Amino acid sequence: MKKAKRKKKILTEEQKREQAQKREKRVLKNKIFKIFTDAGFTYLSTGGKEANVGYRAVEVDSMFIYENIWILCEDTIAKNDRDHIRTKNEAFGSIKQNLSTFLTFLKETFPDKAELLNKYDFNRIKLFCLYIPRDELDLNDNDYNLFSNLIFVQPKTLNYFKWIVGCIKRSAIYEIFRFLELNNDQIGFVSSSTEAATIKAPIIYPREFTGIKNGVRLVSFMMSAEDLLSTCYVLRKDNWSDSIWLYQRLIEKSKIKKIREFLERKGEAFYNNIIVALPDNVSFQDAAGNFQTIDQIASLEENCKLIIPKEMNSICIIDGQHRVYAHYKSGVDSKQERTIASLRPKLHLLVTGLISPKGLSSEQRAKIQSDIFLDINSNTKAVPQNVLLQIKRIQNPLDSESIAQFVIERLNRFGVFQRLLQISSLDKAKIKTASIVKFALRYLVTVDPSEGRNSLINYWNGDQYLLMKADDTALNDYVKFCADIINQYFSAIKKNFKMYWEDEKSKLLSVISLNGFIIALTRQLKYNGIKDFEFYNEKFKNWQFDFSNENFPYTSSQYHKFSTKILKDVFEIEE
């Protein structure tokens, strides 16, 4: 006898929304769990367990421990819920003020983790409270000061950690420590050994050191893969930092995999150099054990040693990150990991180090390093366009493409294009920006327009003298001015073509459309100057145009042709 088929339960719209939210919450939690556990942290399932701390009941969504580093996580799929942020800021503040009480709660709740929880006195524990939203939070400097108990991990940062942990597993923990601004002395037990805190690398020094720029000197030496992994970092442009002094690409998983397979098969070091920038506190020691300056060792006949402080995130890799990170610790007991684990301490890589004069600014260092990176890579794999744009911005922040990149970043934070522009290769934003910068926006924002042409610099009332000296304040003011004008212009376009703006299949937000609109704005400047939202709204409200995917008439790079159409129909200008 056949069993009667169970009728499928029909869900209400509210139930469907609840199920969708649970799935989204689960996805976010799993991402956080995998990042920290794959990096080597131990997980404590604190979610759903209330602790009475101070004068309030608190709950921590998840907790991760590495030695004395405790990370408390609050994950949320709510969008910009300031009440939720405020509540969690107060709750985590209460935990920080009553850490011994919270520790007692953990010991009672997780007796199986007693060894982990009892390993350090609570005064040695470093507590970090991470607030991890699914969606980007709109926060300003005042918010960061107001909610100072929290470290906000925006989606871009979380995606970066997911990528880097997925590539180099346990060795990504140093990147997390760098994000948390930790140094060696703060992790684990306090050490009194000075010998353990330094690396002595044998030098292979040339007879005459080659100066590069600004007194930078070169020195070559051998260093174990293990020591490099524990001390290096890379200025990746798509990482969690907002600094503009970042220029390198993300690690490629496939490249790491191939090098790792080579290491397992051959067990040999690579012959080509790893290029690094060394920290300022390196020193030199001759055969007799006497300390010497870099100028003195150039004239010595006997071998010397380079003394490098063993401090994580102190050696900047300029070229060769894949060859270093292929030695990563996987945390998995596999044949490959056992082979590479045996190679890490004994396989020495040939390294060329840059030693900068003391007092060189981070800006000057970045310019030198990015220039070397570009020189090395220009003859190998083609450097991606977005990397070239970033290096150009470091080399010359007043270049038209550099200013355009600054404007793009501001537009992505505020206004009509908020979170729509792809700033990082990890972004899921729909609008790619390299072609917008190169073929349209640069001409609108340039500080040096061609003869007979205008740009927004002609209408800016700021201090142009300071701007031309690349003064940070003046540059920021000009970028804000440019972004405000563009926001008003495109706000009018969005209002009058809202249906197309919200239709993901339409061509309104395609690169060809956006470039056409930007070029039209630039071309009409000499007739109308800069105007406000009301002016642009009045111009666009009577214009009818089909931006549907099926009927949009312009293709490929017909930016100028489309801009001529806008100029004629919208601004009533014939050129």
ROTOR-957085 format. One record per residue (C-alpha): residue number from 0; residue in one letter; x, y, z. Coordinates in Angstrom, 2 decimals. Layout:
nr; rest; u; v; w
NUM; A; X; Y; Z
...
END
This chain:
nr; rest; u; v; w
0; M; 0.00; 0.00; 0.00
1; K; 1.45; 3.32; -1.08
2; K; 2.00; 5.97; 1.51
3; A; -0.06; 9.10; 0.97
4; K; 2.07; 11.98; -0.23
5; R; 2.55; 14.64; 2.39
6; K; 1.20; 17.95; 1.22
7; K; 3.81; 20.63; 0.87
8; K; 3.21; 23.35; 3.40
9; I; 2.44; 26.67; 1.76
10; L; 4.32; 29.46; 3.47
11; T; 3.03; 32.95; 3.98
12; E; 5.09; 35.89; 2.70
13; E; 6.09; 36.65; 6.28
14; Q; 7.29; 33.05; 6.80
15; K; 9.26; 33.21; 3.55
16; R; 10.96; 36.40; 4.71
17; E; 11.81; 34.82; 8.05
18; Q; 13.31; 31.77; 6.36
19; A; 15.33; 33.99; 4.01
20; Q; 16.66; 35.99; 6.97
21; K; 17.65; 32.80; 8.79
22; R; 19.55; 31.62; 5.71
23; E; 21.33; 34.99; 5.39
24; K; 22.22; 34.95; 9.08
25; R; 23.54; 31.39; 8.79
26; V; 25.68; 32.26; 5.75
27; L; 27.24; 35.22; 7.60
28; K; 27.91; 33.13; 10.73
29; N; 29.51; 30.34; 8.70
30; K; 31.76; 32.84; 6.90
31; I; 32.96; 34.29; 10.23
32; F; 33.46; 30.80; 11.71
33; K; 35.52; 29.58; 8.75
34; I; 37.74; 32.69; 8.66
35; F; 38.82; 32.44; 12.30
36; T; 38.99; 28.66; 12.68
37; D; 40.94; 28.21; 9.43
38; A; 43.35; 30.91; 10.63
39; G; 43.98; 28.88; 13.81
40; F; 41.57; 30.27; 16.41
41; T; 39.52; 28.01; 18.69
42; Y; 35.74; 28.51; 18.53
43; L; 33.44; 28.88; 21.54
44; S; 29.72; 28.63; 20.77
45; T; 28.57; 31.47; 23.01
46; G; 25.49; 32.28; 20.89
47; G; 22.23; 31.88; 22.83
48; K; 24.04; 31.82; 26.21
49; E; 23.39; 34.81; 28.48
50; A; 26.00; 36.02; 30.93
51; N; 25.30; 38.36; 33.83
52; V; 28.16; 40.83; 33.65
53; G; 28.17; 43.99; 35.69
54; Y; 24.59; 45.21; 35.89
55; R; 23.34; 43.69; 32.66
56; A; 22.75; 40.42; 30.85
57; V; 24.93; 40.11; 27.76
58; E; 25.09; 37.64; 24.89
59; V; 27.98; 37.13; 22.48
60; D; 27.12; 35.66; 19.07
61; S; 30.45; 33.85; 18.74
62; M; 33.87; 33.82; 20.34
63; F; 37.32; 32.85; 19.08
64; I; 40.53; 32.37; 21.08
65; Y; 44.18; 32.18; 20.07
66; E; 46.50; 32.02; 23.08
67; N; 45.67; 35.22; 25.04
68; I; 43.85; 36.89; 22.14
69; W; 40.07; 36.80; 22.65
70; I; 37.76; 37.88; 19.87
71; L; 34.08; 38.45; 20.60
72; C; 31.87; 38.74; 17.51
73; E; 28.47; 40.28; 16.99
74; D; 27.06; 39.52; 13.54
75; T; 23.97; 41.18; 12.10
76; I; 21.94; 41.31; 8.90
77; A; 20.18; 44.49; 10.03
78; K; 20.91; 47.62; 8.00
79; N; 22.37; 50.60; 9.90
80; D; 20.51; 49.80; 13.12
81; R; 22.06; 52.41; 15.41
82; D; 20.08; 51.19; 18.45
83; H; 21.54; 47.72; 17.96
84; I; 25.06; 49.15; 17.60
85; R; 24.59; 51.28; 20.74
86; T; 23.32; 48.29; 22.74
87; K; 26.23; 46.09; 21.70
88; N; 28.73; 48.86; 22.38
89; E; 27.40; 49.11; 25.94
90; A; 27.33; 45.32; 26.37
91; F; 30.92; 44.85; 25.19
92; G; 31.97; 47.79; 27.36
93; S; 30.48; 45.99; 30.34
94; I; 32.44; 42.82; 29.47
95; K; 35.70; 44.80; 29.23
96; Q; 35.09; 46.37; 32.66
97; N; 34.16; 43.03; 34.26
98; L; 36.47; 40.64; 32.45
99; S; 37.08; 38.40; 35.48
100; T; 33.30; 37.89; 35.87
101; F; 32.99; 37.06; 32.18
102; L; 35.90; 34.62; 32.47
103; T; 34.13; 32.84; 35.34
104; F; 30.99; 32.54; 33.18
105; L; 33.03; 31.00; 30.35
106; K; 34.70; 28.47; 32.64
107; E; 31.33; 27.38; 34.00
108; T; 29.73; 27.24; 30.55
109; F; 32.61; 25.53; 28.71
110; P; 34.27; 23.09; 31.16
111; D; 35.79; 21.24; 28.17
112; K; 37.77; 24.40; 27.34
113; A; 39.23; 24.76; 30.84
114; E; 42.84; 24.35; 29.71
115; L; 42.41; 27.10; 27.08
116; L; 40.61; 29.47; 29.45
117; N; 43.00; 28.93; 32.37
118; K; 46.21; 29.27; 30.36
119; Y; 46.59; 33.05; 30.96
120; D; 45.86; 35.35; 33.84
121; F; 42.95; 37.58; 32.87
122; N; 45.25; 40.63; 33.08
123; R; 47.22; 39.20; 30.12
124; I; 44.10; 38.66; 27.99
125; K; 43.71; 40.97; 24.98
126; L; 40.00; 41.41; 24.27
127; F; 38.63; 42.58; 20.91
128; C; 34.94; 43.12; 20.21
129; L; 34.08; 42.89; 16.52
130; Y; 30.81; 44.16; 15.08
131; I; 30.30; 42.40; 11.73
132; P; 27.36; 43.56; 9.55
133; R; 26.28; 41.85; 6.35
134; D; 25.75; 45.25; 4.69
135; E; 28.00; 48.30; 4.65
136; L; 27.50; 50.64; 7.60
137; D; 27.45; 54.41; 7.10
138; L; 29.80; 55.57; 9.84
139; N; 31.72; 58.79; 10.34
140; D; 34.57; 59.68; 12.68
141; N; 32.15; 60.69; 15.44
142; D; 30.50; 57.26; 15.27
143; Y; 33.83; 55.48; 15.68
144; N; 34.53; 57.63; 18.76
145; L; 31.01; 57.14; 20.15
146; F; 31.08; 53.34; 19.74
147; S; 34.70; 52.94; 20.80
148; N; 34.20; 49.51; 22.40
149; L; 33.56; 48.04; 18.96
150; I; 35.83; 47.29; 16.00
151; F; 33.70; 47.45; 12.87
152; V; 34.43; 44.80; 10.25
153; Q; 32.76; 46.07; 7.09
154; P; 31.80; 43.61; 4.28
155; K; 34.87; 44.56; 2.22
156; T; 37.14; 43.68; 5.14
157; L; 35.35; 40.41; 5.86
158; N; 35.58; 39.40; 2.20
159; Y; 39.29; 40.18; 2.20
160; F; 39.88; 37.97; 5.23
161; K; 37.80; 35.21; 3.65
162; W; 39.99; 35.41; 0.53
163; I; 43.35; 35.57; 2.30
164; V; 42.49; 32.76; 4.74
165; G; 41.22; 30.68; 1.82
166; C; 44.62; 31.18; 0.13
167; I; 47.14; 30.75; 2.95
168; K; 45.15; 29.16; 5.80
169; R; 46.92; 29.31; 9.20
170; S; 49.50; 31.82; 7.98
171; A; 46.73; 34.41; 7.50
172; I; 46.62; 34.87; 11.26
173; Y; 49.39; 37.50; 10.97
174; E; 47.11; 39.55; 8.72
175; I; 44.38; 39.40; 11.37
176; F; 46.89; 40.47; 14.02
177; R; 47.92; 43.38; 11.78
178; F; 44.27; 44.43; 11.46
179; L; 43.99; 44.34; 15.26
180; E; 47.25; 46.37; 15.54
181; L; 48.96; 43.72; 17.66
182; N; 52.71; 43.23; 17.99
183; N; 54.74; 40.20; 19.08
184; D; 55.06; 41.31; 22.70
185; Q; 51.28; 41.32; 23.13
186; I; 50.72; 37.73; 22.00
187; G; 51.30; 34.75; 24.28
188; F; 53.49; 34.85; 27.38
189; V; 55.92; 37.68; 28.07
190; S; 59.39; 36.65; 26.88
191; S; 62.64; 37.83; 28.44
192; S; 64.80; 36.34; 25.68
193; T; 66.34; 38.86; 23.31
194; E; 67.97; 36.18; 21.14
195; A; 64.58; 34.68; 20.26
196; A; 63.40; 38.08; 19.10
197; T; 65.96; 38.46; 16.31
198; I; 66.86; 36.73; 13.06
199; K; 70.49; 36.50; 12.00
200; A; 70.70; 36.28; 8.22
201; P; 74.00; 35.69; 6.42
202; I; 74.67; 38.53; 3.98
203; I; 75.67; 38.15; 0.36
204; Y; 76.71; 41.74; -0.16
205; P; 78.01; 43.36; -3.33
206; R; 81.34; 45.20; -3.26
207; E; 79.55; 48.47; -3.87
208; F; 75.99; 48.98; -2.78
209; T; 73.66; 50.35; -5.41
210; G; 71.74; 53.46; -4.47
211; I; 68.22; 53.64; -5.87
212; K; 66.57; 56.90; -4.82
213; N; 66.72; 59.17; -1.82
214; G; 69.66; 57.30; -0.31
215; V; 67.97; 53.88; -0.36
216; R; 70.54; 51.03; -0.18
217; L; 70.38; 47.36; -1.18
218; V; 71.55; 44.26; 0.65
219; S; 71.08; 40.58; -0.27
220; F; 70.76; 37.74; 2.24
221; M; 69.28; 34.30; 2.84
222; M; 66.23; 33.87; 5.08
223; S; 64.12; 30.83; 5.93
224; A; 60.60; 30.60; 4.58
225; E; 59.34; 30.16; 8.16
226; D; 60.94; 33.41; 9.33
227; L; 59.66; 35.30; 6.29
228; L; 56.12; 34.04; 6.84
229; S; 56.13; 35.20; 10.45
230; T; 57.55; 38.67; 9.73
231; C; 56.28; 39.77; 6.30
232; Y; 53.29; 41.71; 5.03
233; V; 52.11; 42.96; 1.63
234; L; 50.62; 46.34; 0.70
235; R; 47.65; 44.86; -1.16
236; K; 45.38; 47.51; -2.67
237; D; 42.22; 45.48; -2.03
238; N; 42.78; 44.87; 1.66
239; W; 41.01; 46.21; 4.76
240; S; 43.00; 49.45; 5.02
241; D; 41.79; 52.82; 3.68
242; S; 45.38; 53.97; 3.05
243; I; 46.14; 55.11; -0.50
244; W; 49.73; 53.79; -0.20
245; L; 48.70; 50.32; -1.35
246; Y; 49.49; 48.99; -4.80
247; Q; 49.85; 45.21; -5.02
248; R; 47.44; 42.60; -6.30
249; L; 45.60; 39.99; -4.28
250; I; 47.16; 36.56; -3.98
251; E; 46.11; 34.21; -6.77
252; K; 44.97; 30.84; -5.40
253; S; 45.95; 28.96; -8.55
254; K; 49.48; 30.39; -8.46
255; I; 49.93; 29.47; -4.80
256; K; 48.70; 25.95; -5.56
257; K; 51.20; 25.43; -8.40
258; I; 54.17; 26.71; -6.39
259; R; 53.14; 24.57; -3.44
260; E; 53.01; 21.49; -5.68
261; F; 56.50; 22.37; -6.96
262; L; 57.81; 22.64; -3.40
263; E; 56.34; 19.27; -2.50
264; R; 57.76; 17.63; -5.62
265; K; 61.22; 19.25; -5.77
266; G; 61.92; 20.41; -2.22
267; E; 64.02; 23.28; -3.59
268; A; 64.17; 27.02; -3.09
269; F; 63.63; 29.39; -6.00
270; Y; 66.69; 30.99; -7.52
271; N; 65.18; 34.43; -8.19
272; N; 65.14; 36.99; -5.41
273; I; 62.31; 38.00; -3.13
274; I; 62.33; 41.83; -3.03
275; V; 61.48; 43.38; 0.33
276; A; 61.64; 46.67; 2.23
277; L; 63.37; 46.13; 5.56
278; P; 62.38; 47.88; 8.80
279; D; 64.45; 50.78; 10.10
280; N; 65.78; 48.87; 13.11
281; V; 67.89; 46.30; 11.23
282; S; 71.57; 46.20; 12.15
283; F; 74.82; 44.59; 10.92
284; Q; 77.36; 42.46; 12.72
285; D; 80.86; 41.55; 11.51
286; A; 82.64; 38.21; 11.99
287; A; 83.98; 39.35; 15.37
288; G; 80.49; 40.16; 16.64
289; N; 80.93; 43.93; 16.40
290; F; 78.04; 46.05; 15.16
291; Q; 78.69; 48.02; 11.97
292; T; 76.81; 50.50; 9.80
293; I; 75.75; 49.64; 6.24
294; D; 78.51; 51.92; 4.94
295; Q; 81.15; 50.12; 6.99
296; I; 80.24; 46.59; 5.92
297; A; 80.62; 47.50; 2.23
298; S; 84.40; 47.64; 2.74
299; L; 84.72; 44.49; 4.82
300; E; 86.30; 41.38; 3.34
301; E; 84.78; 38.80; 5.66
302; N; 81.13; 37.71; 5.82
303; C; 78.75; 39.69; 7.96
304; K; 75.36; 39.02; 9.47
305; L; 72.21; 41.06; 9.09
306; I; 70.27; 41.30; 12.38
307; I; 66.51; 41.57; 11.78
308; P; 64.10; 41.98; 14.73
309; K; 61.67; 39.05; 14.68
310; E; 58.54; 41.18; 14.66
311; M; 55.47; 40.18; 12.71
312; N; 54.31; 42.49; 9.92
313; S; 57.66; 44.31; 9.81
314; I; 59.12; 43.24; 6.43
315; C; 57.23; 44.58; 3.42
316; I; 57.26; 42.25; 0.40
317; I; 57.53; 44.27; -2.82
318; D; 57.84; 41.32; -5.19
319; G; 57.55; 37.57; -4.62
320; Q; 54.56; 37.25; -2.31
321; H; 53.41; 34.02; -4.00
322; R; 56.82; 32.37; -3.57
323; V; 56.78; 33.22; 0.14
324; Y; 53.14; 32.45; 0.94
325; A; 53.22; 29.11; -0.89
326; H; 55.01; 27.87; 2.26
327; Y; 51.88; 28.62; 4.34
328; K; 50.75; 26.49; 7.27
329; S; 47.59; 24.67; 6.22
330; G; 46.52; 23.25; 9.59
331; V; 45.63; 19.99; 7.80
332; D; 47.58; 16.79; 8.40
333; S; 48.25; 15.90; 4.77
334; K; 51.28; 14.48; 2.95
335; Q; 51.85; 17.86; 1.27
336; E; 51.65; 19.78; 4.55
337; R; 54.07; 17.39; 6.27
338; T; 56.57; 17.82; 3.43
339; I; 56.34; 21.62; 3.39
340; A; 56.36; 21.82; 7.19
341; S; 59.78; 20.13; 7.13
342; L; 60.99; 22.61; 4.49
343; R; 59.81; 25.83; 6.16
344; P; 62.60; 26.21; 8.73
345; K; 65.45; 24.87; 6.59
346; L; 64.62; 26.07; 3.07
347; H; 66.24; 29.51; 2.73
348; L; 65.11; 31.97; 0.10
349; L; 67.34; 34.54; -1.54
350; V; 66.14; 37.99; -0.51
351; T; 67.12; 41.47; -1.66
352; G; 66.26; 44.08; 0.94
353; L; 65.81; 47.83; 0.60
354; I; 67.11; 49.86; 3.52
355; S; 65.71; 53.38; 3.57
356; P; 67.34; 56.33; 5.30
357; K; 65.78; 56.96; 8.68
358; G; 63.14; 59.68; 8.55
359; L; 61.86; 58.82; 5.06
360; S; 58.08; 59.37; 5.07
361; S; 55.55; 56.61; 4.31
362; E; 54.66; 58.54; 1.15
363; Q; 58.28; 58.55; -0.07
364; R; 58.71; 54.87; 0.78
365; A; 55.51; 53.93; -1.07
366; K; 56.56; 55.82; -4.18
367; I; 59.93; 54.06; -4.28
368; Q; 58.45; 50.60; -3.58
369; S; 55.59; 50.91; -6.10
370; D; 58.04; 52.12; -8.74
371; I; 60.23; 49.04; -8.18
372; F; 57.17; 46.78; -8.26
373; L; 56.12; 48.26; -11.59
374; D; 59.63; 47.94; -13.05
375; I; 59.81; 44.27; -12.10
376; N; 56.33; 43.34; -13.28
377; S; 56.25; 45.37; -16.50
378; N; 58.31; 42.68; -18.21
379; T; 56.33; 39.71; -16.90
380; K; 52.59; 39.29; -16.51
381; A; 50.60; 42.33; -17.59
382; V; 49.80; 44.54; -14.62
383; P; 45.99; 45.02; -14.31
384; Q; 44.57; 48.43; -15.13
385; N; 43.31; 49.06; -11.59
386; V; 46.80; 48.34; -10.19
387; L; 48.36; 50.77; -12.68
388; L; 45.84; 53.43; -11.65
389; Q; 46.70; 52.91; -7.99
390; I; 50.45; 53.11; -8.62
391; K; 49.95; 56.28; -10.65
392; R; 48.01; 57.77; -7.74
393; I; 50.91; 57.01; -5.37
394; Q; 53.47; 58.42; -7.80
395; N; 51.45; 61.55; -8.69
396; P; 48.27; 62.28; -6.70
397; L; 47.54; 65.34; -8.91
398; D; 47.44; 63.33; -12.15
399; S; 43.96; 63.54; -13.68
400; E; 43.43; 59.77; -13.31
401; S; 44.57; 59.91; -9.68
402; I; 42.06; 62.65; -8.81
403; A; 39.36; 60.73; -10.69
404; Q; 40.12; 57.68; -8.53
405; F; 39.78; 59.77; -5.35
406; V; 36.43; 61.08; -6.64
407; I; 35.23; 57.55; -7.45
408; E; 35.98; 56.45; -3.89
409; R; 34.07; 59.38; -2.43
410; L; 31.11; 58.81; -4.76
411; N; 30.98; 55.21; -3.59
412; R; 30.69; 56.36; 0.04
413; F; 28.16; 59.16; -0.28
414; G; 25.22; 59.98; -2.50
415; V; 23.54; 58.47; -5.53
416; F; 26.36; 55.99; -6.33
417; Q; 26.77; 54.73; -2.78
418; R; 28.11; 51.13; -2.87
419; L; 27.45; 50.86; -6.63
420; L; 31.04; 51.39; -7.81
421; Q; 33.61; 48.61; -7.83
422; I; 36.55; 49.91; -5.81
423; S; 38.12; 46.54; -4.99
424; S; 38.35; 43.32; -6.96
425; L; 36.55; 41.74; -3.98
426; D; 33.59; 44.10; -4.35
427; K; 30.33; 42.78; -5.73
428; A; 29.38; 46.27; -6.89
429; K; 27.90; 46.32; -10.39
430; I; 29.81; 49.25; -11.96
431; K; 33.46; 48.72; -12.92
432; T; 35.38; 51.96; -12.75
433; A; 38.70; 51.68; -14.62
434; S; 37.20; 52.74; -17.99
435; I; 35.16; 55.50; -16.34
436; V; 38.33; 56.96; -14.84
437; K; 40.41; 56.61; -17.99
438; F; 37.97; 57.75; -20.71
439; A; 35.61; 60.23; -19.04
440; L; 36.00; 61.29; -15.41
441; R; 39.66; 62.33; -15.65
442; Y; 38.76; 65.14; -18.11
443; L; 35.98; 66.46; -15.84
444; V; 38.15; 66.68; -12.70
445; T; 41.63; 67.41; -14.09
446; V; 43.52; 70.31; -12.53
447; D; 45.18; 71.00; -15.88
448; P; 42.51; 71.10; -18.63
449; S; 43.61; 71.28; -22.26
450; E; 43.63; 74.68; -23.97
451; G; 40.11; 75.76; -24.88
452; R; 38.50; 73.24; -22.51
453; N; 37.10; 73.59; -19.02
454; S; 37.09; 71.24; -16.07
455; L; 35.68; 71.57; -12.56
456; I; 38.94; 73.19; -11.43
457; N; 37.80; 76.35; -13.28
458; Y; 34.84; 76.69; -10.87
459; W; 36.43; 75.66; -7.57
460; N; 36.93; 78.47; -5.05
461; G; 39.48; 76.62; -2.93
462; D; 43.20; 77.27; -2.52
463; Q; 44.65; 76.25; -5.90
464; Y; 48.19; 77.12; -4.82
465; L; 48.08; 74.54; -2.02
466; L; 46.31; 72.06; -4.30
467; M; 49.15; 72.24; -6.83
468; K; 51.54; 71.37; -4.00
469; A; 49.45; 68.23; -3.35
470; D; 48.39; 69.51; 0.07
471; D; 46.14; 66.83; 1.61
472; T; 43.50; 69.25; 2.89
473; A; 43.25; 71.14; -0.40
474; L; 43.12; 67.89; -2.38
475; N; 40.36; 66.50; -0.16
476; D; 38.38; 69.74; -0.53
477; Y; 38.65; 69.62; -4.33
478; V; 37.66; 65.94; -4.43
479; K; 34.61; 66.69; -2.26
480; F; 33.67; 69.61; -4.52
481; C; 33.88; 67.41; -7.64
482; A; 31.89; 64.58; -6.03
483; D; 29.15; 66.98; -4.87
484; I; 28.65; 68.37; -8.41
485; I; 28.56; 64.88; -9.92
486; N; 26.10; 63.73; -7.24
487; Q; 23.68; 66.56; -8.02
488; Y; 23.94; 65.88; -11.74
489; F; 23.32; 62.14; -11.48
490; S; 20.63; 62.59; -8.81
491; A; 18.61; 64.44; -11.45
492; I; 19.23; 61.62; -13.93
493; K; 18.14; 59.02; -11.38
494; K; 14.97; 60.92; -10.55
495; N; 13.89; 61.18; -14.17
496; F; 14.91; 57.64; -15.18
497; K; 14.23; 55.84; -11.91
498; M; 12.70; 52.79; -13.60
499; Y; 15.89; 52.19; -15.60
500; W; 18.16; 53.07; -12.65
501; E; 16.61; 50.29; -10.55
502; D; 16.47; 47.77; -13.42
503; E; 19.64; 45.67; -13.30
504; K; 19.22; 44.72; -16.95
505; S; 18.97; 48.26; -18.26
506; K; 21.88; 50.15; -19.81
507; L; 21.52; 53.29; -17.70
508; L; 24.27; 52.29; -15.28
509; S; 26.48; 50.70; -17.91
510; V; 29.96; 52.14; -18.44
511; I; 29.01; 53.45; -21.89
512; S; 26.02; 55.40; -20.49
513; L; 27.88; 56.78; -17.49
514; N; 30.82; 57.86; -19.62
515; G; 28.45; 59.53; -22.06
516; F; 26.75; 61.46; -19.26
517; I; 30.11; 62.50; -17.71
518; I; 31.56; 63.64; -21.04
519; A; 28.37; 65.63; -21.73
520; L; 28.67; 67.30; -18.32
521; T; 32.28; 68.22; -19.13
522; R; 31.45; 69.56; -22.60
523; Q; 28.59; 71.76; -21.39
524; L; 30.72; 73.47; -18.69
525; K; 31.91; 76.29; -20.96
526; Y; 28.27; 77.17; -21.75
527; N; 26.55; 76.67; -18.38
528; G; 29.30; 76.37; -15.78
529; I; 28.37; 74.35; -12.72
530; K; 24.72; 74.19; -11.65
531; D; 22.62; 72.61; -8.91
532; F; 20.17; 69.71; -8.82
533; E; 17.21; 71.89; -9.80
534; F; 18.91; 73.01; -13.01
535; Y; 19.83; 69.48; -14.08
536; N; 16.41; 68.17; -13.08
537; E; 14.73; 70.80; -15.25
538; K; 16.92; 69.81; -18.19
539; F; 16.32; 66.06; -17.93
540; K; 12.61; 66.00; -16.99
541; N; 11.32; 66.32; -20.54
542; W; 13.91; 64.06; -22.19
543; Q; 12.65; 60.70; -23.34
544; F; 15.21; 57.96; -23.97
545; D; 15.09; 54.17; -24.06
546; F; 17.78; 52.65; -21.83
547; S; 16.39; 49.11; -22.08
548; N; 18.87; 46.36; -22.84
549; E; 17.06; 45.55; -26.10
550; N; 16.79; 49.06; -27.53
551; F; 19.82; 50.97; -26.26
552; P; 21.44; 52.15; -29.52
553; Y; 25.08; 52.67; -28.49
554; T; 27.74; 49.98; -28.30
555; S; 31.31; 49.42; -27.15
556; S; 33.17; 52.72; -26.72
557; Q; 30.71; 55.15; -28.34
558; Y; 30.96; 57.45; -25.33
559; H; 31.47; 60.64; -27.31
560; K; 28.65; 59.88; -29.71
561; F; 26.22; 59.37; -26.83
562; S; 27.45; 62.53; -25.11
563; T; 26.72; 64.51; -28.31
564; K; 23.14; 63.19; -28.18
565; I; 22.78; 64.37; -24.56
566; L; 24.41; 67.71; -25.34
567; K; 21.97; 68.36; -28.19
568; D; 18.73; 66.97; -26.71
569; V; 19.14; 67.86; -23.04
570; F; 21.34; 70.97; -22.95
571; E; 20.30; 72.27; -26.40
572; I; 23.94; 72.77; -27.38
573; E; 25.26; 72.17; -30.91
574; E; 29.02; 71.63; -31.19
END
